[in-house]
Amino acid sequence: MNNNINKIKNYISGGEEKIVLVNIVNEKVSLFYKLLIQKISNDNKIRTNYVEDSNESFSKNATDLFLERQTYILETTTQSKVEKIQLLKDESKKIFLFVPYSIFKKNSSGSDKNINAYDFKKDMSAYINERPDLKKISSEDKFRFLETLKEMPHLFFSEIDKIRINYADNYINNVDDVSLIGQLRQGVYKMKRNFSIKELSSLYNLIKKEIILKKFNF
């Protein structure tokens, strides 16, 4: 499946394109793709650099002495900047250039390597379904999660971290949590009254369970 995620992976891992264009939909969608590019770069142990459009030093044809692959994220609103960057000869630079849709369309004729950011909903769905560390999440929870984040794509990765924690092995969600918290508090109280060094580990575990339940249910 040649979704935008695979396009990013292929380009970062060795694609021959000079640059990859990403059309600007709005600030929230752009942030989603910038974080997605950074995540995939990190997975490949490649550093990500955010470069200001006015940074002329980037446009020089100086080649990295050690040819270390790096990802660069830029934005521009001018066609001349796109053309200038396309002249770069440093293949170690993996450049993602965010541009208005008019420039994106003009430079995407005959190319399927660029990233159409209007597909961000499909890419969010693909990401959450492809990640091995998110396999525990139920289909129902995935659907609710994606429906909620459709209007807030800039929060996608921070919310992914939260839902991953919720599905951690020590997360308890199959009981009456309010009742269980009461039971845990009673156990903590009894242990404190009859405290001994031998019970220290058990006391710590009870307090830890209570904190986890309160954190995710209130």
Backbone as ProteinMPNN parsed JSONL, in Angstrom:
{"seq_chain_A": "MNNNINKIKNYISGGEEKIVLVNIVNEKVSLFYKLLIQKISNDNKIRTNYVEDSNESFSKNATDLFLERQTYILETTTQSKVEKIQLLKDESKKIFLFVPYSIFKKNSSGSDKNINAYDFKKDMSAYINERPDLKKISSEDKFRFLETLKEMPHLFFSEIDKIRINYADNYINNVDDVSLIGQLRQGVYKMKRNFSIKELSSLYNLIKKEIILKKFNF", "coords_chain_A": {"N_chain_A": [[0.85, -1.196, 0.0], [0.798, 2.051, -1.055], [0.878, 4.411, 0.739], [1.156, 7.719, 2.223], [2.858, 7.429, 4.391], [4.523, 5.28, 3.711], [5.766, 6.46, 1.524], [7.285, 8.448, 2.773], [8.978, 6.85, 4.36], [10.36, 5.398, 2.355], [11.698, 7.435, 0.984], [13.349, 8.558, 2.979], [14.927, 6.358, 3.597], [16.501, 6.042, 1.383], [15.608, 7.079, -1.043], [15.798, 8.57, -4.318], [14.894, 11.067, -4.999], [15.184, 14.627, -5.318], [13.904, 16.487, -3.615], [11.034, 16.242, -1.439], [7.778, 17.29, -1.732], [5.289, 18.741, 0.374], [1.98, 19.536, 0.601], [0.498, 22.435, 2.032], [-2.152, 22.322, 4.189], [-3.423, 23.241, 6.564], [-2.285, 24.758, 9.633], [-2.451, 22.856, 11.707], [-2.584, 20.354, 10.41], [-0.161, 20.423, 9.043], [1.618, 20.329, 11.197], [1.121, 17.757, 12.138], [2.232, 16.215, 10.01], [4.896, 17.066, 10.084], [5.716, 16.102, 12.57], [5.296, 13.399, 12.098], [7.202, 12.871, 10.091], [9.49, 13.384, 11.602], [9.259, 11.354, 13.547], [9.53, 9.006, 11.972], [12.074, 9.452, 10.966], [13.548, 9.384, 13.355], [13.152, 6.693, 14.01], [14.79, 5.583, 12.15], [17.189, 6.388, 13.028], [18.033, 8.928, 12.226], [18.811, 12.314, 12.154], [16.623, 15.102, 12.601], [16.106, 18.262, 11.158], [14.838, 21.486, 11.589], [14.351, 24.09, 9.449], [14.506, 27.537, 8.897], [12.782, 29.461, 6.438], [14.152, 31.68, 5.594], [16.77, 31.058, 5.924], [19.566, 31.254, 4.379], [21.954, 29.898, 4.303], [21.46, 27.225, 4.142], [20.828, 26.773, 1.501], [23.144, 26.739, 0.072], [25.553, 24.969, -1.914], [27.202, 23.353, -0.455], [28.56, 20.291, 0.512], [27.881, 17.826, 2.958], [30.579, 16.933, 4.923], [30.982, 14.373, 5.992], [28.981, 12.982, 4.815], [26.641, 12.401, 6.192], [23.426, 11.225, 6.586], [20.617, 13.303, 6.853], [17.49, 14.665, 7.897], [15.58, 17.312, 6.63], [13.304, 19.89, 7.296], [11.361, 22.251, 5.784], [9.642, 25.339, 5.003], [8.036, 27.161, 2.407], [6.756, 29.829, 0.393], [7.192, 30.427, -2.174], [7.885, 29.799, -5.63], [10.43, 30.107, -6.646], [12.125, 29.486, -4.544], [11.706, 26.749, -4.301], [12.795, 25.862, -6.724], [15.435, 26.638, -6.349], [16.281, 25.003, -4.238], [16.035, 22.548, -5.444], [18.294, 22.432, -6.965], [20.321, 21.64, -5.357], [23.1, 19.525, -4.632], [23.698, 17.721, -2.722], [23.238, 14.617, -1.686], [22.897, 13.539, 0.786], [21.153, 15.017, 2.194], [17.859, 14.884, 3.141], [15.079, 16.259, 2.103], [12.129, 17.79, 3.075], [9.719, 19.766, 1.861], [7.414, 22.129, 2.677], [4.696, 23.527, 1.079], [2.408, 25.931, -0.489], [-0.738, 24.81, -1.927], [-0.984, 25.431, -4.661], [1.655, 25.63, -5.619], [2.503, 23.082, -4.982], [0.868, 21.512, -6.674], [1.74, 22.39, -9.184], [4.326, 21.385, -9.262], [4.041, 18.678, -9.057], [3.281, 17.234, -11.211], [3.156, 14.271, -12.985], [4.523, 12.946, -10.998], [4.57, 10.722, -8.253], [5.653, 10.87, -5.816], [5.466, 12.933, -4.021], [3.86, 14.367, -1.065], [0.543, 14.339, -0.426], [-1.171, 16.233, 1.636], [-3.848, 16.351, 2.165], [-4.684, 13.845, 2.587], [-4.479, 13.235, 5.249], [-6.132, 12.016, 7.187], [-6.358, 9.358, 6.344], [-3.702, 8.668, 6.637], [-3.282, 8.894, 9.383], [-4.883, 6.794, 10.248], [-3.576, 4.639, 8.982], [-1.105, 4.718, 10.281], [-1.705, 4.113, 12.986], [-2.661, 1.556, 12.695], [-0.557, 0.119, 11.661], [1.559, 0.128, 13.454], [3.441, -1.979, 15.519], [3.518, -1.761, 18.319], [1.052, -0.856, 18.969], [-0.829, -2.751, 18.708], [-2.394, -3.84, 20.686], [-4.547, -2.219, 21.072], [-8.017, -2.002, 20.877], [-10.284, -2.457, 18.076], [-12.554, -0.908, 18.265], [-11.79, 1.113, 20.064], [-9.755, 2.273, 18.562], [-11.223, 3.331, 16.433], [-12.833, 5.255, 17.766], [-10.821, 6.885, 18.744], [-9.594, 7.868, 16.368], [-11.75, 9.218, 15.21], [-12.091, 11.28, 17.019], [-9.653, 12.63, 16.792], [-9.635, 13.612, 14.22], [-10.25, 16.284, 13.898], [-8.226, 17.396, 15.272], [-5.47, 16.985, 14.396], [-2.889, 17.787, 15.044], [-2.463, 16.99, 17.614], [-2.125, 14.32, 17.53], [0.133, 12.55, 18.026], [0.821, 12.997, 20.702], [-1.516, 12.135, 21.922], [-1.473, 9.498, 21.129], [0.604, 8.527, 22.719], [-0.633, 8.663, 25.213], [-2.782, 6.835, 24.954], [-1.343, 4.538, 24.568], [-0.181, 4.173, 27.071], [-2.499, 3.708, 28.529], [-3.103, 1.153, 27.716], [-1.162, -0.34, 28.801], [0.394, -3.149, 30.453], [-0.037, -3.063, 33.194], [-2.348, -1.708, 33.562], [-5.53, -1.482, 34.877], [-8.708, -2.318, 33.953], [-10.988, -3.836, 33.946], [-12.718, -4.1, 36.026], [-14.841, -2.972, 38.754], [-13.742, 0.026, 39.2], [-13.93, 2.093, 41.089], [-14.824, 0.796, 43.383], [-12.665, -0.927, 43.722], [-10.578, 0.846, 44.262], [-11.365, 1.703, 46.783], [-11.04, -0.692, 48.208], [-8.272, -1.026, 47.952], [-7.356, 1.181, 49.393], [-8.194, 0.49, 51.958], [-6.576, -1.731, 52.36], [-4.042, -0.528, 52.317], [-4.264, 1.093, 54.586], [-4.5, -0.83, 56.652], [-2.018, -2.107, 56.439], [-0.303, -0.024, 57.091], [-0.942, 0.365, 59.758], [-0.108, -2.004, 60.89], [2.613, -2.111, 60.378], [5.611, -3.485, 58.999], [8.998, -4.197, 58.084], [9.011, -6.338, 56.339], [6.628, -6.086, 55.011], [6.938, -3.948, 53.365], [7.381, -3.943, 50.541], [4.926, -4.959, 49.583], [3.19, -2.965, 50.491], [4.078, -0.775, 49.006], [3.389, -1.652, 46.409], [0.572, -1.705, 46.563], [-0.034, 1.017, 46.95], [0.958, 2.004, 44.556], [-0.775, 0.776, 42.674], [-3.17, 2.034, 43.354], [-2.61, 4.693, 42.643], [-2.316, 4.432, 39.859], [-4.926, 3.658, 39.075], [-6.448, 5.894, 39.909], [-5.307, 7.844, 38.317], [-6.127, 7.272, 35.69], [-8.864, 7.253, 35.748], [-10.124, 9.45, 36.79]], "CA_chain_A": [[0.0, 0.0, 0.0], [1.699, 3.191, -1.202], [0.362, 5.598, 1.408], [2.177, 8.741, 2.461], [3.83, 6.925, 5.362], [5.51, 4.506, 2.95], [6.544, 7.408, 0.714], [8.267, 9.072, 3.669], [9.961, 5.816, 4.713], [11.189, 5.08, 1.187], [12.564, 8.579, 0.684], [14.352, 8.68, 4.035], [15.836, 5.206, 3.589], [17.391, 6.015, 0.223], [14.99, 7.56, -2.275], [16.692, 9.408, -5.118], [14.296, 12.365, -5.279], [15.9, 15.781, -4.763], [13.099, 16.933, -2.479], [9.644, 15.787, -1.407], [6.894, 18.398, -1.393], [4.097, 18.477, 1.18], [1.122, 20.715, 0.476], [0.009, 22.997, 3.286], [-3.61, 22.355, 4.337], [-3.519, 24.231, 7.632], [-1.177, 24.614, 10.583], [-2.599, 21.62, 12.478], [-2.219, 19.222, 9.548], [1.284, 20.521, 8.798], [2.321, 19.858, 12.393], [1.014, 16.289, 12.129], [3.207, 15.64, 9.076], [6.254, 17.346, 10.56], [5.997, 15.144, 13.648], [5.37, 12.077, 11.473], [8.524, 12.802, 9.454], [10.478, 13.29, 12.675], [9.144, 10.02, 14.143], [10.107, 8.022, 11.055], [13.517, 9.723, 10.957], [14.092, 8.856, 14.615], [13.158, 5.229, 13.906], [15.93, 5.232, 11.292], [18.377, 7.002, 13.642], [18.412, 10.064, 11.396], [18.482, 13.571, 12.822], [15.704, 15.997, 11.901], [16.43, 19.68, 11.3], [13.826, 22.446, 11.151], [15.106, 25.197, 8.868], [13.71, 28.705, 8.531], [12.786, 29.765, 5.003], [15.115, 32.753, 5.335], [18.121, 30.576, 6.198], [20.223, 31.112, 3.079], [23.099, 28.992, 4.381], [21.023, 25.889, 3.756], [20.718, 26.688, 0.049], [24.457, 26.626, -0.554], [25.808, 23.625, -2.422], [28.229, 22.68, 0.344], [28.19, 18.911, 0.836], [28.269, 17.361, 4.282], [31.892, 16.307, 4.817], [30.896, 12.958, 6.336], [27.827, 12.435, 4.099], [25.685, 11.886, 7.166], [22.046, 11.491, 6.176], [19.825, 14.092, 7.779], [16.204, 15.112, 7.381], [15.362, 18.75, 6.749], [11.918, 20.312, 7.111], [11.309, 23.673, 5.457], [8.414, 25.876, 4.42], [8.213, 28.317, 1.538], [5.565, 30.214, -0.368], [7.641, 30.893, -3.487], [8.375, 28.803, -6.579], [11.875, 30.293, -6.824], [12.808, 28.752, -3.469], [11.634, 25.334, -4.675], [13.765, 25.648, -7.803], [16.779, 26.799, -5.791], [16.597, 23.819, -3.445], [16.157, 21.42, -6.372], [19.636, 22.455, -7.547], [21.29, 21.106, -4.4], [23.73, 18.284, -5.08], [24.029, 16.923, -1.538], [22.257, 13.542, -1.574], [22.718, 13.157, 2.188], [20.057, 15.827, 2.724], [16.511, 14.441, 2.81], [14.395, 17.538, 2.279], [10.674, 17.856, 2.972], [9.415, 21.182, 1.681], [5.987, 22.423, 2.805], [4.39, 24.611, 0.135], [0.983, 26.091, -0.796], [-1.22, 23.786, -2.854], [-0.735, 25.841, -6.047], [3.038, 25.24, -5.939], [2.514, 21.616, -4.899], [0.251, 20.983, -7.894], [2.599, 22.745, -10.317], [5.551, 20.584, -9.233], [3.728, 17.264, -8.834], [2.85, 16.623, -12.464], [3.918, 13.083, -13.364], [5.259, 12.401, -9.851], [3.737, 10.206, -7.16], [6.531, 10.829, -4.646], [5.14, 14.014, -3.1], [2.911, 14.031, -0.004], [-0.705, 15.1, -0.448], [-1.57, 16.313, 3.043], [-5.294, 16.184, 2.304], [-4.897, 12.446, 2.973], [-3.981, 13.067, 6.621], [-6.977, 11.083, 7.943], [-5.931, 8.015, 5.941], [-2.365, 8.418, 7.177], [-3.433, 8.646, 10.82], [-5.416, 5.439, 10.37], [-2.517, 3.702, 8.595], [-0.067, 4.724, 11.318], [-2.151, 3.423, 14.2], [-2.892, 0.146, 12.365], [0.69, -0.53, 11.266], [2.541, 0.096, 14.535], [3.36, -3.199, 16.336], [3.304, -1.451, 19.728], [-0.33, -0.41, 19.169], [-1.691, -3.876, 18.351], [-3.294, -4.165, 21.789], [-5.707, -1.326, 21.076], [-9.169, -2.626, 20.225], [-10.779, -1.771, 16.879], [-13.527, 0.092, 18.708], [-11.048, 2.242, 20.628], [-9.065, 2.924, 17.448], [-12.219, 4.114, 15.699], [-13.172, 6.427, 18.579], [-9.621, 7.717, 18.794], [-9.411, 8.541, 15.082], [-12.862, 10.152, 15.028], [-11.819, 12.443, 17.866], [-8.451, 13.345, 16.353], [-9.776, 14.148, 12.862], [-10.258, 17.745, 13.974], [-7.061, 17.832, 16.055], [-4.335, 16.141, 13.974], [-1.64, 18.236, 15.668], [-2.341, 16.31, 18.909], [-2.16, 12.88, 17.265], [1.205, 11.764, 18.634], [0.73, 13.092, 22.159], [-2.626, 11.28, 22.33], [-1.001, 8.12, 20.932], [1.364, 8.174, 23.918], [-1.583, 8.454, 26.309], [-3.535, 5.597, 24.759], [-0.39, 3.442, 24.759], [-0.087, 3.987, 28.521], [-3.766, 3.122, 28.978], [-3.118, -0.261, 27.377], [-0.01, -1.002, 29.419], [0.017, -4.383, 31.147], [-0.452, -2.84, 34.576], [-3.557, -0.89, 33.599], [-6.662, -2.303, 35.287], [-9.935, -1.691, 33.465], [-12.036, -4.841, 33.812], [-13.395, -4.239, 37.312], [-15.436, -1.743, 39.268], [-12.536, 0.702, 39.671], [-14.196, 2.872, 42.298], [-14.841, -0.167, 44.484], [-11.316, -1.453, 43.909], [-9.784, 1.88, 44.93], [-11.729, 1.631, 48.194], [-10.395, -1.877, 48.772], [-6.839, -0.764, 48.033], [-7.124, 2.115, 50.493], [-8.326, -0.271, 53.203], [-5.373, -2.55, 52.487], [-2.936, 0.368, 52.673], [-4.476, 1.515, 55.972], [-4.179, -1.954, 57.538], [-0.574, -2.348, 56.41], [0.362, 1.056, 57.816], [-1.172, 0.15, 61.194], [0.672, -3.174, 61.311], [3.759, -2.027, 59.477], [6.896, -4.13, 59.248], [9.868, -4.129, 56.903], [8.635, -7.413, 55.425], [5.446, -5.686, 54.251], [7.232, -2.714, 52.644], [7.179, -4.15, 49.107], [3.486, -5.094, 49.345], [2.596, -1.645, 50.703], [4.433, 0.033, 47.838], [2.604, -2.114, 45.26], [-0.81, -1.27, 46.748], [-0.081, 2.463, 46.699], [1.194, 2.179, 43.124], [-2.005, 0.411, 41.973], [-4.164, 3.076, 43.608], [-2.233, 5.86, 41.837], [-2.618, 4.124, 38.457], [-6.376, 3.689, 38.892], [-6.92, 7.274, 40.041], [-4.779, 8.627, 37.202], [-6.815, 7.023, 34.432], [-10.31, 7.179, 35.902], [-10.673, 10.668, 37.382]], "C_chain_A": [[0.884, 1.242, 0.0], [1.08, 4.445, -0.584], [1.502, 6.575, 1.671], [3.241, 8.285, 3.454], [4.923, 6.136, 4.648], [6.365, 5.406, 2.062], [7.642, 8.055, 1.553], [9.37, 8.076, 4.019], [10.912, 5.541, 3.554], [12.163, 6.206, 0.866], [13.689, 8.692, 1.709], [15.383, 7.558, 3.951], [16.702, 5.126, 2.336], [16.788, 6.46, -1.081], [15.87, 8.568, -2.993], [16.118, 10.789, -5.424], [15.123, 13.483, -4.638], [15.203, 16.275, -3.499], [11.734, 16.263, -2.559], [8.794, 16.963, -0.943], [5.715, 17.902, -0.563], [3.213, 19.713, 1.076], [0.581, 21.141, 1.836], [-1.519, 23.034, 3.257], [-3.975, 23.409, 5.377], [-2.41, 23.927, 8.628], [-1.238, 23.296, 11.349], [-2.169, 20.401, 11.668], [-0.718, 19.237, 9.261], [2.076, 20.001, 9.991], [2.256, 18.34, 12.494], [2.086, 15.68, 11.226], [4.648, 15.916, 9.496], [6.648, 16.367, 11.667], [6.101, 13.721, 13.108], [6.734, 11.874, 10.822], [9.611, 12.639, 10.511], [10.456, 11.912, 13.334], [9.816, 8.972, 13.266], [11.62, 8.208, 10.958], [14.173, 9.16, 12.206], [14.176, 7.335, 14.583], [14.343, 4.738, 13.08], [17.238, 5.845, 11.784], [18.949, 8.128, 12.768], [17.939, 11.344, 12.07], [17.561, 14.42, 11.951], [16.065, 17.444, 12.201], [15.266, 20.524, 10.783], [14.55, 23.713, 10.707], [14.158, 26.324, 8.491], [13.844, 28.981, 7.04], [13.853, 30.795, 4.649], [16.566, 32.313, 5.532], [18.85, 30.277, 4.889], [21.377, 30.117, 3.112], [22.719, 27.577, 3.966], [21.072, 25.712, 2.243], [22.063, 26.608, -0.663], [24.729, 25.175, -0.935], [26.909, 22.895, -1.662], [27.738, 21.301, 0.754], [28.686, 18.556, 2.227], [29.558, 16.547, 4.161], [31.821, 14.804, 5.053], [29.7, 12.269, 5.675], [26.831, 11.775, 5.053], [24.27, 12.244, 6.725], [21.314, 12.262, 7.26], [18.531, 14.503, 7.092], [16.055, 16.604, 7.642], [13.899, 19.065, 6.451], [11.899, 21.823, 6.926], [9.907, 24.048, 5.003], [8.775, 27.032, 3.503], [6.906, 28.6, 0.815], [5.933, 30.646, -1.781], [8.182, 29.749, -4.341], [9.89, 28.898, -6.738], [12.669, 29.54, -5.759], [12.813, 27.258, -3.771], [12.706, 25.024, -5.716], [15.2, 25.735, -7.292], [17.202, 25.55, -5.021], [16.768, 22.594, -4.341], [17.538, 21.346, -7.011], [20.699, 21.896, -6.605], [21.822, 19.754, -4.865], [24.069, 17.349, -3.917], [22.95, 15.868, -1.315], [22.045, 13.083, -0.136], [21.576, 13.933, 2.835], [18.721, 15.283, 2.218], [15.569, 15.594, 3.138], [12.891, 17.396, 2.063], [10.291, 19.335, 2.966], [7.902, 21.391, 1.685], [5.665, 23.674, 1.986], [2.876, 24.762, -0.02], [0.554, 25.104, -1.884], [-0.941, 24.148, -4.312], [0.668, 25.443, -6.499], [3.169, 23.721, -5.929], [1.998, 21.007, -6.198], [1.144, 21.217, -9.11], [3.81, 21.82, -10.409], [5.303, 19.087, -9.057], [3.28, 16.545, -10.092], [3.754, 15.446, -12.831], [4.706, 12.459, -12.232], [4.284, 11.911, -8.791], [4.54, 10.135, -5.863], [6.19, 11.899, -3.616], [4.007, 13.611, -2.161], [1.686, 14.934, -0.092], [-1.29, 15.101, 0.961], [-3.08, 16.262, 3.245], [-5.653, 14.742, 2.678], [-4.529, 12.192, 4.434], [-4.819, 12.087, 7.44], [-6.607, 9.634, 7.619], [-4.583, 7.671, 6.568], [-2.397, 8.2, 8.686], [-3.918, 7.217, 11.049], [-4.345, 4.401, 10.049], [-1.462, 3.598, 9.689], [-0.489, 3.885, 12.521], [-2.381, 1.936, 13.944], [-1.604, -0.61, 12.053], [1.684, -0.685, 12.408], [2.382, -1.163, 15.388], [3.037, -2.908, 17.799], [1.894, -0.945, 20.013], [-1.328, -1.524, 18.856], [-2.716, -4.192, 19.436], [-4.584, -3.337, 21.761], [-6.847, -1.965, 20.293], [-9.61, -1.803, 19.021], [-11.746, -0.656, 17.25], [-12.825, 1.331, 19.256], [-10.282, 2.996, 19.546], [-10.018, 3.832, 16.683], [-12.562, 5.386, 16.46], [-12.014, 7.416, 18.614], [-9.466, 8.53, 17.512], [-10.524, 9.546, 14.811], [-12.624, 11.437, 15.818], [-10.696, 13.298, 17.306], [-8.554, 13.909, 14.939], [-9.722, 15.671, 12.846], [-9.048, 18.29, 14.726], [-5.821, 17.031, 15.672], [-3.011, 16.53, 14.613], [-1.401, 17.562, 17.019], [-2.203, 14.798, 18.76], [-1.114, 12.113, 18.063], [1.213, 11.863, 20.16], [-0.405, 12.21, 22.676], [-2.291, 9.8, 22.136], [-0.244, 7.654, 22.176], [0.429, 7.881, 25.092], [-2.311, 7.12, 26.164], [-2.624, 4.383, 24.901], [-0.232, 3.133, 26.248], [-1.342, 3.299, 29.045], [-3.837, 1.628, 28.719], [-1.899, -0.995, 27.917], [-0.488, -2.19, 30.245], [-0.492, -4.148, 32.56], [-1.686, -1.966, 34.677], [-4.763, -1.781, 33.854], [-7.944, -1.643, 34.822], [-11.088, -2.68, 33.331], [-12.811, -5.061, 35.113], [-14.073, -2.934, 37.652], [-14.322, -0.957, 39.943], [-12.761, 1.482, 40.96], [-14.18, 1.962, 43.517], [-13.436, -0.668, 44.781], [-10.423, -0.438, 44.614], [-10.075, 1.881, 46.428], [-11.058, 0.458, 48.885], [-8.888, -1.662, 48.945], [-6.516, 0.161, 49.199], [-7.226, 1.407, 51.846], [-7.084, -1.12, 53.448], [-4.173, -1.726, 52.904], [-3.037, 0.77, 54.138], [-4.079, 0.411, 56.956], [-2.675, -2.197, 57.592], [0.182, -1.272, 57.179], [0.221, 0.869, 59.322], [-0.305, -0.985, 61.719], [1.972, -3.26, 60.511], [4.956, -2.84, 59.972], [7.701, -4.063, 57.96], [9.474, -5.183, 55.873], [7.483, -7.006, 54.511], [5.706, -4.472, 53.356], [6.949, -2.842, 51.151], [5.694, -4.231, 48.768], [2.781, -3.753, 49.494], [2.856, -0.743, 49.502], [3.583, -0.349, 46.628], [1.147, -1.688, 45.359], [-0.961, 0.22, 46.439], [0.076, 2.746, 45.205], [-0.069, 1.869, 42.319], [-3.075, 1.477, 42.15], [-3.882, 4.308, 42.753], [-2.59, 5.641, 40.374], [-4.111, 4.232, 38.188], [-6.913, 5.108, 38.949], [-6.5, 8.108, 38.839], [-5.628, 8.479, 35.954], [-8.339, 6.996, 34.553], [-10.929, 8.433, 36.495], [-10.126, 11.883, 36.674]], "O_chain_A": [[1.637, 1.466, 0.947], [0.794, 5.416, -1.283], [2.663, 6.289, 1.378], [4.394, 8.707, 3.368], [6.107, 6.302, 4.942], [7.553, 5.144, 1.87], [8.781, 8.193, 1.107], [10.553, 8.414, 3.981], [12.125, 5.46, 3.745], [13.317, 5.957, 0.516], [14.847, 8.898, 1.345], [16.568, 7.777, 4.202], [17.549, 4.24, 2.23], [17.385, 6.248, -2.137], [16.6, 9.329, -2.36], [16.794, 11.605, -6.05], [15.689, 13.31, -3.559], [15.83, 16.457, -2.456], [11.329, 15.778, -3.615], [9.053, 17.556, 0.104], [5.21, 16.798, -0.766], [3.642, 20.815, 1.421], [0.251, 20.307, 2.679], [-2.111, 23.696, 2.406], [-4.732, 24.34, 5.104], [-1.683, 22.946, 8.475], [-0.204, 22.684, 11.614], [-1.475, 19.521, 12.178], [-0.078, 18.186, 9.238], [3.084, 19.315, 9.822], [3.232, 17.704, 12.893], [2.772, 14.738, 11.623], [5.525, 15.08, 9.282], [7.774, 15.869, 11.695], [6.901, 12.926, 13.601], [7.352, 10.821, 10.985], [10.541, 11.852, 10.337], [11.51, 11.359, 13.648], [10.583, 8.145, 13.758], [12.363, 7.229, 10.878], [15.229, 8.533, 12.129], [15.146, 6.751, 15.066], [14.838, 3.629, 13.28], [18.251, 5.836, 11.085], [20.161, 8.26, 12.598], [16.791, 11.437, 12.505], [17.698, 14.456, 10.729], [16.301, 17.809, 13.353], [14.772, 20.304, 9.678], [15.272, 24.332, 11.488], [13.135, 26.098, 7.846], [14.903, 28.758, 6.454], [14.393, 30.785, 3.543], [17.488, 33.103, 5.329], [18.755, 29.169, 4.359], [21.744, 29.554, 2.081], [23.565, 26.818, 3.493], [21.332, 24.611, 1.757], [22.108, 26.427, -1.88], [24.179, 24.259, -0.324], [27.483, 21.93, -2.167], [26.634, 21.158, 1.279], [29.786, 18.944, 2.622], [29.623, 15.588, 3.391], [32.521, 14.04, 4.389], [29.434, 11.098, 5.947], [26.258, 10.728, 4.751], [23.952, 13.414, 6.515], [21.383, 11.915, 8.439], [18.48, 14.668, 5.873], [16.362, 17.095, 8.729], [13.33, 18.569, 5.478], [12.356, 22.576, 7.785], [9.094, 23.187, 4.663], [9.702, 27.791, 3.783], [6.064, 27.718, 0.65], [5.091, 31.171, -2.509], [8.851, 28.847, -3.838], [10.558, 27.885, -6.943], [13.75, 29.02, -6.033], [13.809, 26.576, -3.525], [13.433, 24.038, -5.596], [16.074, 24.997, -7.746], [18.34, 25.095, -5.137], [17.558, 21.702, -4.03], [17.914, 20.302, -7.545], [21.846, 21.7, -7.007], [21.083, 18.943, -5.422], [24.668, 16.295, -4.125], [21.87, 16.181, -0.813], [21.117, 12.322, 0.139], [21.088, 13.553, 3.899], [18.483, 15.228, 1.012], [15.295, 15.871, 4.306], [12.44, 16.944, 1.01], [10.513, 20.053, 3.941], [7.196, 20.893, 0.808], [6.27, 24.73, 2.168], [2.132, 23.829, 0.282], [1.38, 24.625, -2.661], [-0.687, 23.258, -5.123], [0.854, 24.975, -7.622], [3.863, 23.144, -6.766], [2.614, 20.099, -6.755], [1.284, 20.339, -9.962], [4.27, 21.505, -11.507], [6.251, 18.314, -8.924], [2.933, 15.364, -10.04], [4.966, 15.605, -12.971], [5.484, 11.534, -12.465], [3.304, 12.583, -8.469], [4.16, 9.431, -4.927], [6.584, 11.783, -2.455], [3.286, 12.647, -2.418], [1.774, 16.14, 0.137], [-1.836, 14.097, 1.42], [-3.546, 16.141, 4.378], [-6.793, 14.457, 3.043], [-4.292, 11.046, 4.817], [-4.28, 11.393, 8.302], [-6.549, 8.788, 8.511], [-4.348, 6.534, 6.977], [-1.619, 7.403, 9.212], [-3.424, 6.519, 11.934], [-4.215, 3.4, 10.754], [-0.982, 2.505, 9.988], [0.275, 3.053, 13.011], [-2.305, 1.134, 14.875], [-1.558, -1.835, 12.165], [2.565, -1.541, 12.342], [1.302, -1.4, 15.929], [2.364, -3.703, 18.455], [1.564, -0.638, 21.158], [-2.529, -1.274, 18.75], [-3.779, -4.743, 19.15], [-5.588, -3.721, 22.362], [-6.651, -2.419, 19.166], [-9.347, -0.603, 18.949], [-11.755, 0.406, 16.628], [-13.214, 2.459, 18.952], [-10.171, 4.221, 19.604], [-9.67, 4.959, 16.329], [-12.583, 6.472, 15.88], [-12.21, 8.628, 18.525], [-9.234, 9.738, 17.562], [-10.274, 10.61, 14.245], [-12.917, 12.536, 15.346], [-10.761, 14.526, 17.335], [-7.649, 14.618, 14.498], [-9.213, 16.275, 11.901], [-8.862, 19.504, 14.81], [-5.178, 16.45, 16.547], [-2.106, 15.703, 14.717], [-0.277, 17.556, 17.519], [-2.168, 14.077, 19.757], [-1.444, 11.121, 18.714], [1.579, 10.902, 20.837], [-0.283, 11.603, 23.741], [-2.768, 8.949, 22.887], [-0.426, 6.526, 22.634], [0.673, 6.959, 25.871], [-2.442, 6.368, 27.13], [-3.077, 3.314, 25.309], [-0.157, 1.968, 26.639], [-1.264, 2.416, 29.899], [-4.549, 0.909, 29.419], [-1.635, -2.136, 27.538], [-1.638, -2.23, 30.682], [-1.287, -4.935, 33.075], [-2.039, -1.524, 35.77], [-4.99, -2.74, 33.116], [-8.251, -0.527, 35.242], [-12.074, -2.38, 32.659], [-13.477, -6.082, 35.281], [-13.92, -1.928, 36.959], [-13.982, -1.215, 41.098], [-11.885, 1.527, 41.824], [-13.602, 2.3, 44.55], [-13.055, -0.819, 45.942], [-9.609, -0.804, 45.461], [-9.168, 2.038, 47.245], [-10.565, 0.586, 50.006], [-8.304, -2.064, 49.952], [-5.531, -0.042, 49.908], [-6.451, 1.683, 52.761], [-6.596, -1.224, 54.573], [-3.375, -2.155, 53.738], [-2.036, 0.789, 54.854], [-3.414, 0.669, 57.959], [-2.121, -2.461, 58.66], [1.182, -1.557, 57.839], [1.143, 1.174, 60.079], [0.174, -0.938, 62.852], [2.369, -4.325, 60.039], [5.268, -2.882, 61.162], [7.142, -3.893, 56.877], [9.59, -4.949, 54.67], [7.362, -7.5, 53.39], [4.799, -4.012, 52.663], [6.344, -1.95, 50.557], [5.248, -3.644, 47.782], [1.881, -3.433, 48.718], [1.962, -0.034, 49.041], [3.108, 0.524, 45.902], [0.539, -1.344, 44.345], [-1.897, 0.63, 45.753], [-0.594, 3.623, 44.659], [-0.406, 2.603, 41.39], [-3.804, 1.792, 41.209], [-4.806, 4.903, 42.198], [-3.105, 6.545, 39.716], [-4.523, 4.826, 37.192], [-7.745, 5.489, 38.125], [-7.246, 8.979, 38.391], [-5.834, 9.452, 35.229], [-9.032, 6.742, 33.568], [-12.144, 8.481, 36.688], [-10.47, 13.011, 37.027]]}, "name": "protein", "num_of_chains": 1, "seq": "MNNNINKIKNYISGGEEKIVLVNIVNEKVSLFYKLLIQKISNDNKIRTNYVEDSNESFSKNATDLFLERQTYILETTTQSKVEKIQLLKDESKKIFLFVPYSIFKKNSSGSDKNINAYDFKKDMSAYINERPDLKKISSEDKFRFLETLKEMPHLFFSEIDKIRINYADNYINNVDDVSLIGQLRQGVYKMKRNFSIKELSSLYNLIKKEIILKKFNF"}
